[in-house]
Amino acid sequence: MTISIDPDVGEMQSEATDMNLRLPASMSNAMSTSFQGLQEVYSPDDPGKGVQVNLQGRFQSPLMATRNAAGQIVIQHPPAHP
């Protein structure tokens, strides 16, 4: 969970801005849908019965909750970053 704190007053920000909707670098890989570098590996447990792919933390879809100017909580997926 990430909460944006206003550094001037030390309180949680009530409105989302473009600045605090950016994903931290640690989560940028989670939003990636690139298949580059992924490899299929035949199932070692049951040969001929399946293929495994380690997604390396990609293809996740985190949710963000923000409070709008009217005080309503808005839950959304953050914008994708290339």
Secondary structure as UniProt FT lines:
FT   STRAND          5..6
FT   TURN            7..10
FT   STRAND          11..12
FT   HELIX           18..21
FT   HELIX           25..28
FT   HELIX           29..31
FT   TURN            36..37
FT   STRAND          40..42
FT   TURN            47..48
FT   STRAND          51..53
FT   TURN            56..57
FT   STRAND          64..67
FT   TURN            69..70
FT   STRAND          73..76
//
